[in-house]
Amino acid sequence: RPLPLSFAQQRLWFLDQLEPGSTEYNLPMRVRMGRDLDIVALRSALGALVARHEVLRTRLVTGADGVAYQVIDPPTEFPLPLVDLCAESDPLGAAARVVAADEATPFDLANGPLIRAMLLRVAADDHILALSLHHVVSDEWSTRIFQSELTRLYDAFRAGRAPDLPPLAVQYADFAVWQRQWLTGDVLDEQLAHWRGRLHGAPVLELPTDRPRPAVWSPAGARTRFTVPEQTVAALRALSREHGTTMFMTLLAAFDVLLGRYAGTDDVVVGTPVANRNRAETEDLI
């Protein structure tokens, strides 16, 4: 039967339909490879990883009814082009430009693939594995799984032995089907009632920014990096331990207070991403 999208995939598919060619949900991943790289073993490891996790060879195809479905392609040899940048005057700078161009390349959700990789050689014994995935097939939690399993597979292929990863209990499509079956009826009504109650009358946060809010949303933005003093970090960790919170919860609370002070309100609504891994069966899934 046609495989439904998970609710997270459906949101991302809808956004892709709304803004085709957007790169908002491209997820870059960089792995610095050590000396004596075995490219054949690395290519085999990537292929085995994509074969192991069906979602990495999944496309979102719109049916005749206008509804998108998951289509899982069979495993094939994984392409890993080698880009030699050793002759460049600044190999690392050239690598950064190549990576930036790849990040700015959109994915085609219907035709795929939704993962791509290239190996950048910046010195005779120094390589960077540059990967890009679309958010419909991966998330931040998956990065740890991806890198851990890739290392184990690479080590196995390089040593000439069979990989020893345990088989996955379920695949992502299984989760999507279960989620669709679970979130119906009384469960759906309870969830909707809860959030409608929590968000009823939620104020719009009016911040005294230096520019008016644009009429049309734009992805233009910037990133600012800064360093927090060591003693401040220690104090934040102590505060978190005292109140039984994670560092994220502590910092988010401080951020909420700051927004409330700027906006002159005690009621602040802030959205945060969540891993959504509340089932043991999904812990090891990309």
For each residue, the residues with C-beta under 8 A, 3 or more apart:
1:
2: 63 69
3: 69 70 71 72 173 176 177
4: 69 70 176 177 180
5: 9 10 13 60 68 69 70 176
6: 9 10 172 175 176 179 180
7: 10 11 179 183
8: 11 12 136 276
9: 5 6 12 13 60 68 70 136 176
10: 5 6 7 13 14 68
11: 7 8 14 15
12: 8 9 15 16 25 134 135 136
13: 5 9 10 16 17 60 68 109 136
14: 10 11 17 18
15: 11 12 18 19 22 24 25
16: 12 13 19 20 22 25 109
17: 13 14 20
18: 14 15
19: 15 16 22 24
20: 16 17 106
21: 106
22: 15 16 19 25 106 219
23: 26 103 104 105 106
24: 15 19 219
25: 12 15 16 22 134 135 136
26: 23 103 105 106 107 132 133 134 135
27: 132 133 134 135 138 139 140 143
28: 99 102 103 130 131 132
29: 130 131 132 133 143 146 147
30: 99 128 129 130 131
31: 128 129 131 147 150
32: 126 127 128 129
33: 37 42 119 126 127 128 129
34: 37
35: 125 126
36: 125
37: 33 34 42 125 127
38: 41 42 154 157 158
39: 42 43 80 82 119
40: 43 44 157
41: 38 44 45 154 157 158
42: 33 37 38 39 45 46 80 119 129 154
43: 39 40 46 47 77 78 80
44: 40 41 47 48 153 157
45: 41 42 48 49 150 153 154 156 157
46: 42 43 49 50 78 80 117 150
47: 43 44 50 51 75 76 77 78
48: 44 45 51 52 153 157 163
49: 45 46 52 53 56 146 149 150 153
50: 46 47 53 56 57 75 78 115
51: 47 48 57 75
52: 48 49 149 165 168
53: 49 50 56 168 171 172 285 286
54: 57 58 72 171 172 173
55: 58 137 138 171 172 173 285 286
56: 49 50 53 114 115 133 137 138 286
57: 50 51 54 72 73 74 75 76 112 113
58: 54 55 70 71 72 73 112 114 136 137 172 173
59: 70 71 73 109 110 111 112 113 114
60: 5 9 13 68 69 70 71 109 110 136
61: 68 69 71 110
62: 66 67 68 69 110
63: 2 66 67 68 69
64:
65:
66: 62 63
67: 62 63
68: 5 9 10 13 60 61 62 63
69: 2 3 4 5 60 61 62 63
70: 3 4 5 9 58 59 60 173 176
71: 3 58 59 60 61
72: 3 54 57 58 173
73: 57 58 59 76 112 113
74: 57
75: 47 50 51 57
76: 47 57 73
77: 43 47
78: 43 46 47 50 117
79: 116 117
80: 39 42 43 46 117 118 119
81: 118 119
82: 39 118 119 121
83: 98 118 119 120 121
84: 87 121
85: 88 91 94 95 98 120 121 122
86: 91 121 122 123 124
87: 84
88: 85 91 93 94
89:
90: 93 94
91: 85 86 88 94 95 122 123
92: 95 96 122
93: 88 90 96 97
94: 85 88 90 91 97 98 122
95: 85 91 92 98 99 120 122 128 130
96: 92 93 99 100
97: 93 94 100 101
98: 83 85 94 95 101 102 118 120 130
99: 28 30 95 96 102 103 120 128 130
100: 96 97 103 104
101: 97 98 104 105
102: 28 98 99 105 116 118 130 132
103: 23 26 28 99 100 132
104: 23 100 101
105: 23 26 101 102 132
106: 20 21 22 23 26
107: 26 112 114 132 134
108: 111 112
109: 13 16 59 60 112 114 134 136
110: 59 60 61 62
111: 59 108
112: 57 58 59 73 107 108 109
113: 57 59 73 116
114: 56 58 59 107 109 133 134 136 137
115: 50 56 131 132 133 134 137 138
116: 79 102 113 131 132
117: 46 78 79 80 129 130 131 132
118: 80 81 82 83 98 102 130
119: 33 39 42 80 81 82 83 127 128 129 130
120: 83 85 95 98 99 127 128 129 130
121: 82 83 84 85 86 124 126 127
122: 85 86 91 92 94 95 126 127 128
123: 86 91 126
124: 86 121
125: 35 36 37
126: 32 33 35 121 122 123
127: 32 33 37 119 120 121 122
128: 30 31 32 33 95 99 119 120 122
129: 30 31 32 33 42 117 119 120
130: 28 29 30 95 98 99 102 117 118 119 120
131: 28 29 30 31 115 116 117
132: 26 27 28 29 102 103 105 107 115 116 117
133: 26 27 29 56 114 115 137 138
134: 12 25 26 27 107 109 114 115 137 138
135: 12 25 26 27 138 139
136: 8 9 12 13 25 58 60 109 114
137: 55 56 58 114 115 133 134 172 286
138: 27 55 56 115 133 134 135 142 143 146 286
139: 27 135 142 275
140: 27 143 273 275
141: 144 145 275 277
142: 138 139 145 146 285 286
143: 27 29 138 140 146 147
144: 141 147 148
145: 141 142 148 149 284 285 286
146: 29 49 138 142 143 149 150 286
147: 29 31 143 144 150 151
148: 144 145 151 152
149: 49 52 145 146 152 153 165
150: 31 45 46 49 146 147 153 154
151: 147 148 154 155
152: 148 149 155 156 163 164 165
153: 44 45 48 49 149 150 156 157 163 165
154: 38 41 42 45 150 151 157 158
155: 151 152 158 159
156: 45 152 153 159 161 162 163 164
157: 38 40 41 44 45 48 153 154 160 163
158: 38 41 154 155
159: 155 156
160: 157
161: 156
162: 156
163: 48 152 153 156 157
164: 152 156
165: 52 149 152 153
166:
167:
168: 52 53 171 284 285
169: 281
170: 174 175 281 282 285
171: 53 54 55 168 174 175 285
172: 6 53 54 55 58 137 175 176 285 286
173: 3 54 55 58 70 72 176 177
174: 170 171 177 178
175: 6 170 171 172 178 179 279 281 282 285
176: 3 4 5 6 9 70 172 173 179 180
177: 3 4 173 174 180 181
178: 174 175 181 182
179: 6 7 175 176 182 183
180: 4 6 176 177 183 184
181: 177 178 184
182: 178 179 187
183: 7 179 180 187 188 191
184: 180 181 187 188
185: 188 189
186: 189 190
187: 182 183 184 190 191
188: 183 184 185 191 192
189: 185 186 192 193
190: 186 187 193 194
191: 183 187 188 194 195
192: 188 189 195 196
193: 189 190 196 197
194: 190 191 197 198
195: 191 192 198 199
196: 192 193 199 200
197: 193 194 200
198: 194 195
199: 195 196 202 269
200: 196 197
201:
202: 199 267 269
203: 265 267 269
204:
205: 259 263 265 268 269
206: 263
207: 259 262 263
208: 262 263
209: 212 213
210:
211:
212: 209
213: 209
214: 217 218
215:
216:
217: 214
218: 214
219: 22 24
220:
221:
222:
223:
224:
225:
226:
227:
228: 232 233
229: 232 233
230: 233 234
231: 234 235
232: 228 229 235 236
233: 228 229 230 236 237
234: 230 231 237 238
235: 231 232 238 239
236: 232 233 239 240 247 250 251
237: 233 234 240 241 247
238: 234 235 241 242
239: 235 236 242 243 250
240: 236 237 243 244 245 246 247 249 250
241: 237 238 244
242: 238 239
243: 239 240 250
244: 240 241
245: 240 249 250 253
246: 240 249 250
247: 236 237 240 250 251
248: 251 252
249: 240 245 246 252 253
250: 236 239 240 243 245 246 247 253 254
251: 236 247 248 254 255
252: 248 249 255 256 270 272
253: 245 249 250 256 257
254: 250 251 257 258
255: 251 252 258 259 270
256: 252 253 259 260 268 270
257: 253 254 260 261
258: 254 255 261 262
259: 205 207 255 256 262 263 268 270
260: 256 257 263 264 265 266 267 268
261: 257 258 264
262: 207 208 258 259
263: 205 206 207 208 259 260 268
264: 260 261
265: 203 205 260 268
266: 260
267: 202 203 260
268: 205 256 259 260 263 265
269: 199 202 203 205
270: 252 255 256 259
271:
272: 252
273: 140
274:
275: 139 140 141
276: 8
277: 141 282 283
278:
279: 175 282 283
280: 283
281: 169 170 175 285
282: 170 175 277 279 285
283: 277 279 280
284: 145 168
285: 53 55 142 145 168 170 171 172 175 281 282
286: 53 55 56 137 138 142 145 146 172
